[in-house]
Amino acid sequence: DSPAPANKFTSNPFDTPGKMSSNGTPCDTTHELSLPSNTSSLLTNEIAVKKQESSLQWGGRENGSQSLKSQIQMMKLSMPRSFKSSPPKSAPVDLANLAVSTICLAPRLGAGIDQGRQPFERMKTSLMLNMHQECQGSESCDPPQGNTKKGKFHVAKLDHLLRNAVASHESCFAQKSQQTSIYARETATQLEAQNAIKSLTKNELGKRNLTCCKFLAGSYREIINDEKSKPTKDGLALMTVASSHYALGKYESALSIFQRAGIELKKKISSKPEYVIHCAKLFNNMGVCYFEMNNFEKAMLTFQR
């Protein structure tokens, strides 16, 4: 006969070797676990070694958090950077960084302008979507300080208000769109009241900021008239002018200005790699203009560039 199978519950694995459990079940914890005399010292030594390794790796318990912070900082520095990086705080404010100039337009979804939304409405929607994307994850900037009679102060103040309004969680999409227009109109009024416009028109950046301010305020015709009287060679400013033509439903004029902007943008790609992204948005906007003109074949080719 085969031997009887051993009862696997005859001994308690938590008991000391050779000692039987009182009730023969493996869950009996009535007996204390007695370890060999040298086991305690071995565990103590192992814990000490691990603590020593941890202190070497993280800088000890006291300054471990600081060491970890420095390691994370080194990881951030070693990561590849994207084309567009946040400008330093001391850099002059450029409203184009909020995608005011580099809007990526979205074509209409209706069968026509009469049945769908007006072009300026699509323009404002596209603008807010791009501004949301640019402000995503950005920290709230401090209010500007300086001479209130200078145009760059009012531009910096407008940039501060726009970023906080777009990043706010207390207002909806439509309210943010209205608030940005209000801020821009107030800034334009203050610039005129304090004769600060002249200080902005002394350089290319100031002229572009003034154009962006008027664009946010919805002064599309004024932007077009300004460009006709004093043509600009700033590619980003020309994109804003072209977007103004689009907002008024003048798609052929918008195409012409977009082409001029593309020539100027191409000149700066070698020194400013982020202009590659601007050119991609430019082709998208040209494709949207062809789409609005029902030239779908040309639109498809332009979208694919």
PyMOL commands that set and color helices and strands:
alter all, ss='L'
color gray80, all
select helices_A, chain A and resi 37-58+64-78+95-98+119-135+151-167+173-193+197-200+204-216+220-229+235-247+251-266+275-292+296-303
alter helices_A, ss='H'
color red, helices_A
deselect
rebuild
show_as cartoon
